[in-house]
Amino acid sequence: MSSHKFARKAAAAALAAECQGKFWEFHDQLFKHYRSLNGKKLLDIAREVGLNEAQFNTDRKNPEILGKIERDYEEGQKLEVTGIPAVFINGRRIDNRDLKKLRSLVKKEFKKTR
């Protein structure tokens, strides 16, 4: 996200946490502290959720992880995603994210698969 200067580093850190089975714990803390993210805060979160710090630091610089982030970013650009959340149902972008509307669309798509 161009609107958040720390988004790529946060994404790399979350994927590094995933390597240790702690993606969701890390994810939740990222969103809790999204306004104050920096290098120190990422390390603080890593410690808080119980990550091996040396492995975390290695993994977040891993070319495979960085490549995944770049591919996801490029896909978002192709799909004209300009912010989050972006919702797609069966490849179709849904701009109206009203919960009732989403439920209705999901049910309709589900019926097509039966």
Secondary structure, 3 states (H helix, E strand, C coil): CCCCCCHHHHHHHHHHHHHCCCHHHHHHHHHHCHHHCCHHHHHHHHHHCCCCHHHHHHHCCCHHHHHHHHHHHHHHHHCCCCCCCCEEECCEEECCCCHHHHHHHHHHHHHHHC
